[in-house]
Amino acid sequence: MYVALTRRLFVFLLVMTSCLASWAQSKTITGTVRGDNNEPLAGVSVTIKGTNKTTTTNEKGEFSLVAAPESVLRFTSIGYTYQEVMVGNRSAVGITLTSDNKQLEDVVVVGYGAVKKPHLTGNVATIDPKKLEDMTFGSLSEALRGQVVGVSVAGGFQRPGQPATVSIHSPVFFSKDGGSKDPLYVIDDIIRTKNDFDLLDVTEIESITVLKDAAAGIYGILGSNGAIVVKTKRGRAGAPSISYNGSVGIGQVPSLPKMMNAYQQAVYLNDYLSGSKNYDTTGFASNTSWYTPDELEYYRTHNYDWLSNALQTSMETRHAINVSGGSDRATYFAGITYSSQNSNFDGLGYKRYSFRSSSDIKLTTGLKLGLGLSGNLSDLKNTFNKQGNESLDNDWKTLIGESPMNTPFINGLPILIPGAGTSSNINTYHYYAVHQLNNYTSSYNNSLNFQGQLSYEVPFIKGLKASVNYNKNISNSWGKQYGTKYQVYDFNKLGTHSHILGDSVIKAYTWSNGDRVRLNPTITNNYQLTTTVNYDHTFGKHQIGLLFGYEQAESSSDGVAGSIDGVVVGGLDNQNFATGTSTNPDGSSNETISEAGRMAYFGRLDYSFANKYILQAQFRADASQNFAPENRWGYFPSFSAGWVISEEKFFDRLSHTVNFLKLRGSVGFMGIDNTKSYQWLRSYAIQTGKAAVYGGNNDRALAAVMNVDLANRAVHWDSQNKYNIGLDAKFLRNRLSLSADYYINKSFNMLSNLTSAPSILIGTPLPSENFGAANVFGYEATATWRDNIGKDFTYYLTTNFWWNDNKVIVTDVAKGDVGTFKDPTGKSQDMGFYGYKYLGMFRNQADIDAYVGKYGITNMLGYTPTKLQPGMLYFADIRGKQDPATGKYAGPDGIIDANDQDFLNKHASNHYSLGLNYGVTFKSLSLNVISGLSWGGVDAVESAARKFGNVYSNRPAFWADHYSPDNLNAAYPNPFFTSTYDVASDFWWRSSFSFRITAFNLAYTLPRDFVKKAGFNNVKVYVTGTNPVNFFNPYDYKDNANGSYDVFPQLRTFTFGLNVNL
């Protein structure tokens, strides 16, 4: 027993001695971690490599850790490259971490890979998502506005769930059976839809790259309109990092269209009548359409604004939480986002929930596994306006046009719109009554996306890597419409001519707002498989990169639509679907099934010598199901080269002023399948009850087969050659940077629909043919100046200049237009503003006599000289009739008709734009502004505003200043002479110049010492505004940002947000 105790004591003493020896060898290591701007970094993870022992730096960047001399310390922080140091004999260390943003600036994500920025040979632009995180947009598409030169963003800032449209270098197409200006969207090397892109939250994004020229050639047919390539965030090694970004905002209509008030509208309608009688008002006392003095006096004080009463301030919220971290062997990222937005009208709302997670695992040496799972759930709901033609814009159009002489309700009952008739249609549509019904149309969508990537770096061949990338997406949508009936009431009329509504009900009318329940569930299933082999190696001054890949993708969709008519008023929508009746049993339900697939082989060669001479060659072979098997495959090579002049020895003497200078050029031979699928096959439709009937009238007719269209097996790719030459430069210690490009995209064999009439025996339209040709060209430049004044004040200014146009080379031209001024061949698609040349307005008979005598006018738009009246617009006599034999037009013939319309200027649309983005930072306060100008065309009062109004359809306020005997110097014509003013002419011209601030962000970062006490690394508060200022508006009745006055406008929003990092 004694021996056993002795042995145990010996072992205990030995262990204790070892521990004491180890403790004696370990020591306390202190140090400071700074960023590359020499500022201390807080929250940096300091870990003893291979152990779980870790600490973090304080607000001064300081840390303290016990470690043995042989220990390796690993320093990691989000946004910085990690660094490792061995302890050795040191007791104190100083570490400087390099911002990862600088690495990202040097490496640009492109198709299926990344390229060092100095080695870029194409027209490629990048967007820093961090600049967008504290800006608020309805969709990611809207966030691109003003960020990249050559990228057009239209729409957005309007209704919930309606994203903006995006195009690159304004492509053109001719075919009505297909064709899109949308660029390709690529997310994590997977080709996705624009909707998938818009569902991304900016806090999930690592980088955004825009490929504008042949750089998108690696995507073949899909990249012909350019590509937007997105990389989402992945986890980084280190302690868990948690971030939150949330905001709450309001949206308002910047300004309401100015419309005539009730009194002005009544006078307008009276002067219309007097114009019809040559301004002789005798006899109007008995005309019930005439507004009498007592009625006019009434409307001086009674005015109803239907639109203002319906508008409300919209609210929007957004919350995003992200967490990332991991170890050397495995990293993770996870994020969830919630956003909601209601409308400025009741009944419209949008909610979206999304999540994204990913993990990267080092399975063994060289073998890595990447997994990703993401999902979205969105719920869009709107009032169902079946009577309003199911158009969202018709609610605004109806409200803005309603006569201010009428109140919407009398004694709580909705009125029958006076003068609009007694049948259910768009004119008798009562906005408020419909919105009380709880009728709705909804779209409930959800999608789940899985992505897995396995890559292997071959250890015995340096630079060789093989990857397999698989993506699976399943999405479901549930569309539903529910509409019922409602009643409106005709009231007694007061006033001499019965224009004023009384309060006694005469009759009730029942209007149908659809009177149905409709369901439309759809499921969509798709996948993409991409395999690649990469080789990247540097030997001496030579650097070579090789990429070979194979890709295939398939998608399918199955949707069912079913409807039931005759719902029970007051019943639940689901009960009505079960109990309603269908008045059209054969057509009350249908199923739509679609499927698509594509296959491609692609490759790329990159070569550079001494970082001076750069070459790139890309190739892709695509197969499209849109074409017959013999035309299915297309082959699309592209080439580019660059010369970094600043790397030449002879340039050394300029290097202190010109820090970087590169010339580059590219050419791509690409194609587009801008046509509907299976046009090469004949298609048929089955029609019941169209064939012969056998037996009595009660017997069922045989089904007939109808040929829908003709087949064209010869149809094949549009061809497109893209050429680009550019320059990149940096000056004055990199404070000034400049990029400039000229491009021309030559399209030929473009799919077009010819106007030649098919045989009457065929009775079907002709298919598309490869016929047209057009060029798109332009130049663009971006210049940025960045500098600081002292330590606390920094600023930048970026200018983006762009000019773009096109020329039609070959197109289908109507026989009578060939060789005439109407022939677009050799001209821009935008041939200018087409209309009549305005000469003046008749103020008196002397003006009429002078015009007729000077120009020998015998007829003006249907009026003979004796019928011409003061208050009319009059126009130039440009040409006479066309000779059918020669196609030539005669000279002026004294007749003003359609032959006298002409293209009155070079371009109708703006072709020049200038973006001005600027920002300043003073200590913890920063301001960033996005603004833009455009010019070069001409704007005009829209057709809807020119047209004659009536008792139930009001018009803009400028019509109050119309010609009458009491207003001889009026700015606008008398409303009666519709045919002389409701035509396109330069009388209606306005300046197309535009200058507005698109968005701004004002942010303040709270003092680090203060927030550190609360356990945070960084806290920032911000306010964001969209469409805050319009510097120039040539219209006195509307905002020129909105196009027509009767469409829902772009909103002005202000958002308050909080950005927190733990």
Buried (B, 14 or more C-beta within 10 A) or exposed (E): EEEEEEEEEEEEEEEEEEEEEEEEEBBEBEBBBBBBEEEBBBBBBBBBBEEEEBBBBBBBBEBEBEBEEEBBBBBBBBBBBBBEBBBEEBEEBEBBBEBBEEEBEEBBBBBBBBBBBBBBBBBBBBBBBEBBBBBBBBBBBBBBBBBBBBBBBEBBBBBBBBBBEBBBBBBBBBBEBBBEBBBBBBBBBBBBBBBBBBBBBBBBBBBBBBBBBBBBBBBBBBBBBBBBBBBBBBBBBBBEBBBBBBBBBBBBBBBBBBBBBBBBBBBBBBBBBBBEEEBEBEEBEEEEBBBBEEBBEBBEEBBBBBBEEBBEEBBBBBBBBBBBBBBEEBBBBBBBBBBBBBBBBBBBBBBBBBBBBBBBBBEEEBEBBBBBBBBBBBBBBBBBBBBBEBEBBBBBBBBBBBBBBBEBEBEEBBBBBBBBEEEBEBBBBBBBBBBEBEBBBBBBBBBBBBBBBBBBBEEEEEBBBBBEBBBBBBBBBBBBBBBBBBBBBBBEBBBBBBBBBEEEBEEEBEBBBBBBBBBBBBBBBBBBBBBBBBBBEEEEEEBBBBBBBBBBBBBBBBBBBBBBBBBEEEBEBEEBBEEBEBEEEEEBBEEEEEEBEBBBBBBBBBBBEEBBBBBBBBBBBBBBBBBBEEBBBBEBBBBBBBBBBBBEEEEEEEEEEBBBBBBBBBBBBBBBBBBBBEBBEBBEEEEEEEEEEEEEEEEEBEEBEEEEBBBBBEBBBBBBBBBBBBBBBBBEEEBBBBBBBBBBBBBBBBBBBBEEEBEEEEEBBBBBBBBBBBBBBBBBBBBBBBEEEEEEEBBBBBBBBBBBBBBBBBBBBEEEBEEBBBBBBEBBBBBBBBBBBBBEBBBEEEBBEEBBEEBEBEBBBEBEBEEBBBBBBBBBBBBBEBEEEEBEBEEBBBBBBEBBBBBBBBBBBBBBBBBBBBBBBEEEEBBBBBBBBBBBBBBBBBEBBBBBBBBBBBBBBBBBEBBBEEBEEBEBBBBBBBEBBBBBBBBBBBBBBBBBBBBBBBBEBBEBEEBBEEEBBBBBBBBBBBBBBBEEBEBEBBBBBBBBBBBBBBBBBBBBBBBBBB
